[in-house]
Amino acid sequence: MDNVSYKKYHVTFMENNDGTTILHTFFRVLLTVQTALLCSIRPMFQEQEQYAYEYVSIILSMITAHTIFVDQLYVINFVTFCFIVYEFCSTNSVQDIYKALTKLNNVSTKTITFLRGLTYLITVFCILAVDFKDFPRYLAKTERYGYSLMDTGVGLFVIMSGLVHKDVSGGNWYSIILSNAKFLTVLISLGVVRFVSIKQLDYHEHVTEYGVHWNFFFTLAVCKLVSSIILYYSNKPLLLSSLTLIFHEGLLYFGLQDWVFGENDRESLIDANREGIVSSLGYVSIYLYAVYIRSIFRNSLVSTYEILKKFALNVVILWSLSFFMNIFRPTSRTLANAGFCLYIEAIIVTVSMVVYFFEVVYQDKERGLSFNVPYTLLAINQNGLLYFLVANLLTGLININIRTLLVNSFTTFIILNMYMMLTLGFIAYLKCKGIKI
């Protein structure tokens, strides 16, 4: 198979994916959350040994669960859940839990750090794993409608940007504006570099994902810019998120959806990038919701029980709306429609509630307990965007030199492990040296 034939084969292989079910996708995410939680509540070694322990517990289990043991998802989830329950019950009583829930919220950022690092980790794994046959097609990005792990990763990445949003209306506004401008410049630059490099290397791409020139870095830049402007004039992120989503869904219903999925020629710049342009407003809604979640975490005037109660209410509402919307308007990552946005928000608020609960209960010095964000996730958080960039470069390098779709299962397993070790080793080295870029 020559290069032209292989490229055509690769594009064809990735097309027409309808994904899987909403619950199956959620449990894909939940598995990695559970393995990381186990490391958080039960650290076993000193730093260097802990890295190895976390690699086996979190990364190796993630690789095997999405390749070798891909059909045993629920079994692996259940076994991991049993370990967590055993550990939790052996260290906590009902009285301990009650005491933890009546304390005032201490505005800890550990849960956000945990979730952000985990999102980067899952995304970095998927961007290479998707190029191998052992990674099931239903986990890759969907063509038009449906749920998939990689679709979820895209949404969660936007959520994480919102969770660390710097509000211009408070603090040192000059330094915050400067920081936001720097971040926007980096994102736009990365978007341009990615576009140019793909064209120059004749790298396989899927136009229906974001468009001809658009890519995810541009989407992140739009989310950051538009959300920052909106939030400057109002401090009600939940209302703003809801109104943005309603407006976006209305535009889709009255013509934008037909335009995106139509057979129009891609002659003008707007037509060429209609998927990326249209979906951006939906992602802005997700970003704004993340800012609302951050405001819940930062409320130090209420008890931890009140925080959890608010999360639980959001969980019920969002999952109900997500199921309801999918019946009448099928979920689409390409459009970033209401079904997709509500689903992403449902996942993040569910996982936030679970992780926050464990942090609250285990952050107890009197009993000698602590909630420790895994070293791996701490290292990723310190240089998250650089970690993502290095992973993208390494993914491109591997795909240029190896016809990934043609390799066997053993080779796939080795390559994925080497890739994860290299990227994590690099980011852990930067953390050990105290380097933050």
N, C-alpha and C positions, 0 to 999 in steps of 0.2 A: 504494500500500500504506500503510494507516494504521499508527499506533504499535502497536495491539493485534495486528494481522495480522503486522507485522514481528517483534514479539517472539515470537509463536507460530512463525513461520518460522525464526527464529534457534534456538529451543529444539529444534525438529524436526530442523534441519540438523546439530545437534551430537550428536544421539542415535544409539544403536546402533553405536558405533564399536568395532571389534575390533582396531584397531592394525595392526601389521606384524610382521616377524620379529625375533628377538632380535639377529641380526647386523646387519641393516639399521639398527636403532635404535642399536646400538653405533657403527657407522660415522658416524651423524649427529653423535654426540658427538665422535668422534675427529677429524672434520674441523676443528672449532673448536679442539680441543687442538693439532692440528698447525700451524695458522696462527699460533696464539699462541706455540708453541715456536719457530717460525721467527723471530719477532720477538725472542724471548728470547736466542737464540744469535747473532743478527745484527742488533743495533741499528745504525741507519744515520745518525740525525740528532740534533740537540739537542732539548731537551724539547718545545718547541712544534711543531716539524716532525715529531717522533716521534709525537705524538698523531695527526697527519694520516695518517702512514704506517701506524700501527696501525689506524686506522679503515678504511682501504682494505684492508689485509691481513686483519684479523680480522672486523670488523663487516660490511663490504660483502660480503665473500665469504660470510659466514653468511646474510645477507639473500638474496643471489642464489641460493645453494645450496638454500634452502628455499622459493623462489618461482619465479623465472625458469628456473633450471637444476635444478629439483628432481629430474629424472630422470637427471642426470649425476653423481650422488653419488660413485660409485666412481671415475669418471674424475678428478674434482676431487681426491678423496683421493689417488689415485695420483700425480697431478702434484705435489701438495704434498709428498708423501712423497719424491719424486725430488729436489725442491729441498733438503729436509732432509738426505737422504743425501749429496748433493753437498757441501753446506756442512760436514757432519760429517767426511766423508772428506778434504776439502781442508785441514782444520785439526787433525786428530788421527791419530796413528799407533797401531799395536797396543801399542807400548811405553808411549805416553801413557795409553792406556786402562787397561793393567795397573797402572801407577803410581797412577792415580786410585782404582782398586778396592781397593788394598791400604792406603789411608789410613784412619785412624779416622774414624768418623762425627762430623761437626762440629755436629750437632744444628741444622742450618740450618732456618729456617722458610720459606724461599723457595718450596719446592714446595707447602706448604700455602697460602701467600698466592696463588700462581699458580692453584691448583685452586679456592679459595674465590671469587676474583674471576671466574673463568671460569664458575662455577656461577651466580652472580648475573647475569652477562651473558647467558647462554643463557636463563635463566628470564625475565628482563625482556623479552627479545626475543619469547619465545613467548607471553607473556600478552596481547600486543596482536596479534601475527601470526595467532594462532588464529582471530581474528574476521574474517579475510579469506578469500575463496574460493581465492586463489592458494596459501594454506598448506594442503597436503593434509590431509584428514580423518584419515588413518592416523597423523599426527603428533600429533593432539590426544589428550586424555585418553580412555582406553578406558571403555566403559560398565560392563563386568563383568570380562572376561578379556582378556589380550593384552599386547603390548609397544608402547609409543609413546614419542616424544621427550618429551612433556610429563609422562607418568608418570615417566619417568626423572629429569626435572628436579625433581619433587617429592621423590623419594628422595634425590637428591644434595644437595638443600637441607638435609635432615635430617642427612646425613652431615657437611656443612660445619659445622653447629652442634656436632656431636660432636668434630670435629677441633680446635675452639678451646675445648673444655670446660675450665672452671676447677675443679680438684680441691679440695674443701673440706678434705681430710685433710692438705694440705701448704701451706706458706707462711702468709701472714697470713689465717687463717680468717675473721676478722671482716669484712675488706674483700671477701673472695671471696663470702661469704654476702650481703653488701650488694649486690655487683655482680650476683649471680644473681637476687636479689629485684627489683632494678631492671629487669633484662632481662625477667623474668617479668611484671612489671607492665606494661611496654611492650607485650609480646606480647598479653596479655589485653585491654589497652585497644584495641589495633589490631583485635583480633578483634571486640570489641563495636562499634567505630566502623564496621567493614566491614559487619557485619550490619545495623546501623541505617540506614546510608547506602543499602544495596541495597534495603531495604524502602521507605525514603522516596522514592527516585528511581524505584521500580518497575523496577529494572535487571534484565535477563534473568539467570537463574541456573538451575543444574541441581541439583535436590534430591538426586539419587542420587549426587552427587559426595562430599559429606560429611554431608548431612542438611539439615534446615530451618534450624537456627540455627547449626550448627557451621561452621567454616571452617579453613583451613590454619594460621592464627595460633594457634588453640586447640590444634591438634595439636602445634605446635612448643612451646607452653607446657607441655603434658603431658609431652612427651619430656624437656624440660629439668628439670622438677620431679621426675618419677619416677626418671630416671637419676641425678640428683644424690643423691637419698635412697639408692638402691641402692648407688651407688659410695662412699657415706660408710661403709658397713659392709663393703665388700670392694674390694680393689684388683685383681680379676681380671676385667677387662671382657670378654675373649673367652669365658670360661666363662659369665658372666652373660648375655651376648648369646645364646649357644647355648641356654641353659636357658629364657630368655624366649621365644625363637623356637619351641622345642619345645612349651612350654606353650601359646603362642598358637595354633599349628597344631592342637594337640589340642583346644582349645576350639572352633575352627572346624569340625573334623571331627565333633565330637559335638553339633553343633546351632547354633552361632553363625552359620555360613555360610548355613544355610537361613533363619535369622531375618532376616539382612541382606538376602538376595535374595528374601524372601517378599513377599507382597502385604498384609502387616499394615497396619492403619490407623496413621497417625502422630498418635495422639491424645495420648499421654503424652510428656513431654520426652525420655525415653530412646528410645522408639520413633521419635520425630521425627528423632533424630540418630544412629541406629544405625550408619550407615556410618563417621562420624567417631569414635564411641566405640570401636567394635570394632577399627578399623584402628590405633588409637593404640598398642596393645601391640606390634604389628609394627614400628612406627616407633621405639619405645623400643629394640627389639632392634638396629635399624640404627644408632641413636645410640650404643649401647654398643659396637658393632663399630668405629665411628669413633674412639672413645676408645682402643680397642686399636691401631688404625692409628697414632694419635698416639704411643702408647707405643713403637712400633717406630721412628718417626722420632726420638724423644728418647733412644734408647739410644746413649750416647757411648762405651761400653766395647767395641764391636765394630767391625770394618772395614765399609766401605761395601759390600763384596762380600757380607758376611753379611746386611746389611740387604736387599740385592737378592735374595739367595737366599730369605730369608723371604717377601718379596713374591711371588716366583715360585712358591713352594709354595702360598701362598694363592690365587694366580691359578688354578693347576691344580685345586685342590680346589673352589673356589667355582664356576668355570665348569662343572665336571663335575656338581656337585650341582644347579646351576641347571637344566641341561638335563634331568637325571634327574627332578627334582621336577616340571617342567613336563609330563612325560609322564603322571604319575599324578595330579597336582593342578595344573591349569592356573594359570598366573601371573595374579594379580589385584592391581592397585593399590588398588582399592576396599576389599579385605579386608586389604591389606598382608600377604599370606600368605607362606609360606616361599619359594615360587618367586620372588616379587617381591623379598623382602629379600635372598636370595642373589644374585639378578641385579644389584641395585644395589651390593651389596658387591663383586661380581666386577668391575663397571665401575670403581669407585673404586680398588680395589687394582691393577688393570691400568694405569690412567692414572697412579696414584701411582708405580708402578715405572718407567714410561717417563720421566716428568718428573724424578723423582729421579735416574735414570741420567744424563740430560743435565746436571742441576745438578752432579753429582759430577764429571763429565768436564770441564765448562767452567769450574768454579770453580777456576781455576789461574792465580795471579798471575805465576808464573815464566814462563809462556808468553804472558802478556798477554791471557788469556782470562777471561771472566766470564759467569755466568748472570744475566741481568737480567730480572726480572719486568716485563712490559710496563707502561708508565706508566698505561695505561687500567685495568689490573687493580689496580695499586697504589692508584689514586684510588678505585676501587669498594670495595676492602677497608677504606679509612679510614672510610667512612660507608656500609657495606653495607646495613644495615637501612633507613636513610633513602633510599638509592638505590632500594630495592625499593618503599618506600612512595610515593615521588614517581612512580615508573613506574606503580603501581597507580592513583594519582589521575589521571594523564595518560591512562591507558588508559580509565578511566571517562569522562573528559571527551570523548575522541574518540568513544567509542561512543554517548554521549548526543547528540552533535551530527552524527554521520555514520552513515549506514546502511552499515556496512563491508562487509556481504555483497553489496551491490549495486554496489560501485565496480569499475572496470576495472583491468587489470593495471598500467598506467602509474601511475594514481593510488595504487594499493596500494604500489608501489615508492617513490613520493615520500613518502607518509605514514609508512611504516616508517622511512625514512631520516631524516626530520625528527624523528620521535619518538626515535630512537636518538641523534641529534645533540644534542637538547635535554637528555635525561636524562644523557648522558655529559658534555656541556658544563657542566652544573650541578655534577656531582660532581667534575669536573676543576678547576673554579673554587674549590670548597671546599678541595681539596687544595693548590692554589697559595697560598691564603690561610692555610693551616695550620689550618683549622677542622675540628674533629672533634666530631660531635654523638652 
